């Protein structure tokens, strides 16, 4: 791996991967929309080892230029919501296909493409459908490509746990998506059911290690890996983990899908939406590994528990700051 081009390398997972690539001795070309914003990656390697460059993933020539001379390629580009030209189809399918075609033309020996757990051509979610369409397009252009499908990824700078931890600091209420209508159970009112939709969050460092294994291990060629952590949590359990790590108390409000859809209708118009209708559609399905596809274990990676990592970065949301100690009563 003398030269590895990483598309989207300045993102949450990208920074973990770039650091590992640089430590392995590889030269890293980071293809991004704004190279200046990616300059923070340069100190991860020796002088000149990590080079951010501009790329327009909608343009064949720009992608080809970013890939010139590459021995291996990693595509981490993705969007969580649509804005302007950043459409799911354009990014997850068309750009992914373009990168795969140009990687093959450039003579790259390995392509690793990041998809998402739950990707399916039968999904009602445009996000999940476009991710699946991207997988198909990548395999058509580069049959030996390795595809990885992570669940919700946690770690510093993540878009999930940091979001709800910030909400817990501002609001006395946190939602629990996917709860049923209240019912009587064992002589009491049951408002949570089984705790809502299920997730299997995976640590960003484990995802980066998986990407490194996929780049360096010949046997991974053409394989698809589902990346999940060691534990499956209900949405309620995840909110409880956040409250524990931040030493805060909030009411966990059961939020049926119809209520979430109503909230998403209005929230989708925010500059950075807290929730969109398409995300509500995603929340209707559990986000856990299927059991029929290779996982982290097949890459000889021991998954890291969320309980180990969350307190190391969510403590900044504690009342009084990360160095505040709870006073015994």
LUMNU-656231 format. One record per residue: x, y, z of N, C-alpha, C in turn. Coordinates in steps of 0.1 Angstrom, whole numbers, plus 5000, padded with zeros to 4 digits. Layout:
% residues N
XYZXYZXYZ/...
This chain:
% residues 329
500849885000500050005000500950125000/501650154989502550274989501750404988/500650404980499850524979498350484980/497650534990496250504992495450634991/494450644983493650754982492350734990/492050824999490850815007489850925004/488750884998487650984995486851005008/486751135012486051165024486851135036/488151145035489151115046489151215057/488551335056488551425066487351415076/486451315073485251295081485551215094/484551185100484551115114485350985113/485050895104485750775103487150795096/487150885086488350905078489550945086/489351025096490551065104491150955112/490350855116490850735122491650655112/491150645100491750565090493050625086/493050755083494250825078495350805088/495050825101496050805112496650665111/495850565109496450425108497250405096/496750455085497450445072498850505073/498850625079500150695080501150615089/500550565100501450485109501950365103/501250305093501650185085502750215075/503050345073504050385063503550425049/502250415047501650445034501650595032/501750635019501450775015499950785014/499350895019497850905019497451035012/496651015002496051124994494651134999/494251245005492951265010492051345001/491151284994490351354984489051414990/488951544991487951614998487451734990/486251794994485751914988486552034992/487052035004487852155009489152105015/490252115008491552065013492052145024/491652275025492152355036491552305050/490252265049489652215061490252075065/490952015056491551885059492951895063/493452015064494952025068495251975082/494251955090494451905104494951755103/494851695091495251555090496751545087/497451655083498851645079499751605090/499551655102500451605113500351465117/499351385111499251245114500351165108/501051225098502151155092503451245091/504451195085505651275083505351385073/506351475071506151585062505851525048/504751565042504451525028503751385027/503651325039503051185038501551185036/500851285042499451305041499151425033/498451415022498151525013496751535009/496051645015494651665011494651734997/493751684988493551744975492051764972/491751854963490451884960489951774950/488651744952487951654942486551684941/486051684929484551694927484151554923/483451484932483051344929481951334918/481451444913480451444902481151454889/482451464889483251494876484251384874/484151314862485051204859486551244860/486851364853488251404853488851434867/488051494875488451524888488751404897/487851304896488051174903489251104897/489451104884490551034878491851104883/491851234884493051304888493451264903/492351254911492651214925493151074926/492850984917493250844917494550814910/495050904903496250874895497350814903/497850704899498950634906498650564919/497350554923496950494935497050344935/497550294946497650144947496350094954/495750174962494550124969493650254971/492350224972491350334973490350294983/489950394991488850385001487850494999/486550454997485550554996484650555008/484750665015484050685028482950795026/482750845014481750955012480350905014/479650995021478250965024477551085030/476251095028475451205034474251145042/473851215053472851165061471451235057/471551345050470351415046470651485033/469651515025469851575012469751735013/470651795006470651935004471351974991/470652054983471252104970471651984961/472951984957473351874948473751754956/473751764969474051644978472851554979/472551484969471451394969471951254971/471051174977471451034980471950954968/471150964957471450894945472850944939/473051074939474251134934475451094941/475351084955476551054963476750904965/475650834969475850694973475850604961/475250644950475250554938476150604927/475850724922476550774910478050804913/478350874924479750904928480450774931/479850684938480450554942480850474929/479950474919480250404907481350474899/481350604899482450684893483850654899/483850654912485150624919485550484916/484650384916485050244913485550234898/484850294889485350294875486750354873/486950464879488150534877489250464885/488950394896489950324904490450204895/489450134889489850024880490750074868/490350194862491150244851492550294856/492650334868493950384873494850264877/494350144877495050024881495250004895/494350054903494350034918494149884921/494849824930494749684933493649654942/493149754950492149724960491249844962/489949824963488949924966488149874977/488049964987487149934999486050044999/484849994999483750094998482850085010/482650195016481750195028480350215025/479450125029478050135027477450155041/476350085044475750105057474849985060/474849945073473949835077472549875074/471849775068470449805065470249845050/471349855043471249885029470449775022/469449815014468549725007467849784996/467749714985467049774973465549764975/465049694986463649684989463249785000/464249855005463949955016463050065011/462150115020461350235017462150365020/463350345026464150465029465050495017/465050615012465850655001467350645004/467750665017469050655021469550505020/468750415026469150275025469150215011/468150265003468050214989469250264981/469650384983470750444975472050374979/472250344992473450264997473450134990/472350064989472349934982472649944967/472050054961472350074947473750104944/474350174954475850204953476650074954/476249984962477049854963476949784950/475749784944475649714931476549774920/476449914920477249984910478749964912/479149964924480649944927481049804923/480249704926480649564922480649544907/479749614900479749604886481049664880/481549774885482749844880484049784885/483949724898485149674904484749554912/484749434905484149314911484849274924/486149304926486849254938486749354949/485949464948485849564958485349494971/485849544982485349504996484349605001/483249555005482149645010481949625025/481949735032481749725047480449805050/479649745059478349805063478349825078/478749935083478749955098477349995103/477049965115475850005122476150155126/475450205135475750345141477150345146/477950435142479350445147479550545158/480150505168480450595180481850625182/482150735188483450785190483450935190/484551005194484651145194484251195180/483451305179482951365167481851285160/481251185167480151115161478951195160/477951155151476751235148475551185156/475751085164474651025171474651055186/475650995193475751015207476051155211/476851225204477051365207475751455205/474951415195473751485193472751475205/472551355209471651335220472151375234/473451375235474151425247473951575248/474051645236473851785236472351825239/471451735233470051765236469751745251/470351645257470151625272470651745280/471551815275472051935282471052055281/470252055270469352165267467852135270/467552005270466151965272465951865283/464851875290464551785301463951645296/463851635282463151525276464051465265/464251335264464851275253463851175247/463851155234462851065228463350915228/462350825228462650685226461850645214/462450635203461750605190461350465189/460150445184459650305181458950245192/458550315202457750255213456250235208/455650135213454250105210453250205217/451950195214451050265223451050205237/450850285247450850225261449850115262/450150015270449349905273449549855287/448549775292448649715305449449585304/450449575314451249455314451649425329/451249305333451549265347450949365357/449749415354449149505363449549645363/450449685354450949815353450849865338/450949995337450950055323452350045317/452449985306453749965299453850075288/454750165289454850275280456050255270/456950165273458150145265458150015256/457349925260457449795253458749735254/459449695243460749635244461849745243/461449875244462449985244462750045231/461850015221462050085208462950015199/463350085188464150025177465549985183/466149875177467349825182468549865173/469649885180470949925173472049835179/473149825171474349755175475549845172/475649955180476750055177478149995177/478950045168480349995166481250115168/482450085174483450195177484150235164/484350365162485050415150486450355149/487150335160488450275159488450125153/487350055157487149915152486849925137/486050015133485750035119487050065111/487850155116489150185109490050065109/490049985119490849865119490349765109/489049765107488449675097488849715083/488849845081489249905068490649865065/491549875075492949845073493049695070/492349605076492349465073491949435059/490849505055490349485041491349535031/492149635034493149685025494349595024/494649525034495949445035495749295034/494549245035494349105035493749055021/494448985013493948935000492648865001/492448785012491248705013489948785014/490048915017488848995018488249045005/489049024994488649064981487249014977/486349104973485049064969484049034980/484449054992483649025004482849145009/481749115016480949215023480949185037/481249285045481249275060480249365067/479549305076478649385085479349415098/479449535101480249575113479349625124/479249545135478449585146479249565159/478849635170479549615182479149485189/479649475202479449345209478049335215/477249445215475949445222474849505214/473649445214472549505208471749585219/471449715216470749795226469349845220/468449855228467149925224467550075224/466650155218466850295218466850355232/465950295240465850345254467150315261/467750195259469050165266470150265261/470150305249471150395244470950535251/469750575252469550705259469950695273/469750585280470150565294471750565295/472350505285473850515284474350655284/473650735275474050875274473850955287/472750935293472451005306473450965317/473850835317474850785327476150855324/476550865311477850915308477951065311/476851135309476751275311476351325325/475951225333475451255347474351345347/473351315338472151405337470951315339/469851385341468551325343467551385333/466951305325465851345316464751245316/463551295312462451205311462651145297/462551005296462650935283461250925278/460851005268459551005262459250905252/458350815254458050715243457550785231/458150755220457850835207457450735196/456150705194455750625183456150685170/456050605160456550645147455650765141/454450755144453550865139453951005145/454350995158454751125164456151165159/457051065156458351095151458251155137/457251105129457051155115456551295116/455751335125455251465126456351565130/457251525139458351605143459351625131/459551515124460551515113460051605102/458751615100458251705090458651845091/458751895104459252035107460752045108/461351945114462751945117463551935104/463051875094463851855081464251985075/463552095078463852225072464952305079/465452245090466652315097467852305088/468752395090470052395082470752255083/470752205096471352075098470251995106/469351925098468151865104468551775116/467751785127467851685138467151555134/466151565125465451445121464751465108/464751375099464051385086463051275085/462051285076461151175073461851055069/462851065061463550945056464250875068/464750945077465450885089464350815098/463150865098462150805106461750665099/461850665086461650545078462650445082/463950485083465050405087464850345101/464250425110464150385124463050275125/462250255115461250145116461850005115/463149995112463849865111465049865121/465249755128466349735136467649745128/468649805134469949825128470949735134/470849605131471749505137472249415126/473449345129473949255119473049135117/473049085105472048985100472448845106/473748825108474148685112474548595100/474248645088474548565076475648625068/476348725073477348795065478548805075/479848795069481048815078480948945086/481648935098481549055107483049085111/483049175122484349205127485149085132/484448985137485148865142485848795131/485248795119485948725107487148805103/487248925107488549005105489449005117/489148915126489948895138490049025147/488949095147488849225155487849205166/488249225179487349215190486649355192/485349345190484549465191484649535204/484649665204484749745217483449785222/483149765234481849805240481649955241/480449995239480150135240480350195254/480150115264480350155278481750195281/482650135273484150165275484450305270/483950335258484350455251483450575254/482150565255481350685256481750775268/482150725279482450815290483750905287/484550855277485850925274485551055266/484351065260484151195253482851255255/481851185261480651245265480651325278/481751305285481851375298481951525296/482251575285482251715282480851775283/479851695283478451735284477951735299/478751695308478351685322478151825327/477151835336476951965343478152005350/478752125347479952175353481152135346/481052055334482152025326482751885329/483651845321484151705322484951675335/485451785341486251755354485351775366/484051795364483151805375482951665382/482951665395482651535402481351545409/480551445407479251445413479351435428/478651525435478751535450477851425456/478351355465477551255472476551325481/475351275482474251335490474151265503/
